[in-house]
Amino acid sequence: MNVLKKTVNISLIQLAGSTPDKFANLARAESLIAKTMEQYPKTEVIVLPECFNSPYSVKLFRKYAEPIVLNDAKKAPSVFKLSQLALKHKILLIGGSIPEIEETTGKVYNTSLVFNSAGELVGQHRKLHLFDIDIPNGITFKESVTLSPGNKITTIDNSEQSGLKFGLGICYDMRFPEPAMYSSRVEHANCLIYPSAFNTVTGPLHWHLLAKVRSMDNQVYTILCSPSRAAEGLTDEFGDPVYRAYGHSLVVNPKGEILVEAGEEEEILNCELDGSVIDSIRQAIPIGFQRRFDVYEQVKLADE
Ligand SMILES: NC(=O)CC(=O)C(=O)O
């Protein structure tokens, strides 16, 4: 079933990598959203990148974290700002992600918040799969040093307003086909959206492949929104190298074709998602009806 019965105009903002000043990062997002609406006034949906308000650093997530409380600019300035901006511009705002602190437990999450055109929080996703990798001579990153994982698959239904029903994941989540398939095939999402921040090692290896394969497997749109690439050689307050995001935000259609793609600098992308493309590819290559769960329903991919 495809609930996308019209076209949706969507913009992705490949924001400059976050500075140590949270309020400057929020102001930057605000001004780029205003610029997007000037340049592309038909925009109905805007997507921001992963950790757009904070440096992407395990040593810093807790310092930048805020609770998810509404209408409290002091306690939760990013939450407040995202809600205001969605309302002001009358858009569905997929607010990248921010470090979240759960006040009752003290746990920190990497969380994406979604606000509708009335400024209401209509969904949130805590990064389900933490980015813990160790590539010799490449990159070592262990989000689990500071972050706790979420524990649910998120599908958000905004089909009444924008036409979008989308599976929401954050960055490393895109490497796992199961939640994408659940959102697309069980919950009938027409789009998969991943605020992300791959890097200069894993980006060239897997970024485009993953976007295409998620689209192809599920015959839906896939949207990856990254920060722009930080300059080489920058260090943070601990003297650690600043994380260098890959950039290359993009939109892939349900056939697996890239519709728009950014470079490495700060950039705004805009395109239309067309529901009829989902119908036509599903008719032409009907894998949705050809699955052999009778043969492979028992298959469980064991963890190594
Ligand atoms: N930053 C991430 O969560 C994921 C990533 O960079 C990768 O999977 O590669």
The ligand as a Tripos MOL2 file, in Angstrom:
@<TRIPOS>MOLECULE
LIG
    9     8     1     0     0
SMALL
NO_CHARGES

@<TRIPOS>ATOM
      1 N1         27.9530    8.2950   12.4980 N.am      1 LIG1
      2 C1         27.2220    7.1880   12.4170 C.2       1 LIG1
      3 O1         26.3340    6.9750   13.2090 O.2       1 LIG1
      4 C2         27.4200    6.1690   11.3750 C.3       1 LIG1
      5 C3         28.5710    6.1780   10.4700 C.2       1 LIG1
      6 O2         29.3380    7.1370   10.3400 O.2       1 LIG1
      7 C4         28.7490    4.9570    9.6790 C.2       1 LIG1
      8 O3         27.9270    4.0290    9.8200 O.co2     1 LIG1
      9 O4         29.7020    4.8550    8.9270 O.co2     1 LIG1
@<TRIPOS>BOND
     1     1     2 1
     2     2     3 2
     3     2     4 1
     4     4     5 1
     5     5     6 2
     6     5     7 1
     7     7     8 2
     8     7     9 1
@<TRIPOS>SUBSTRUCTURE
     1 LIG1         1 GROUP 0 **** ****
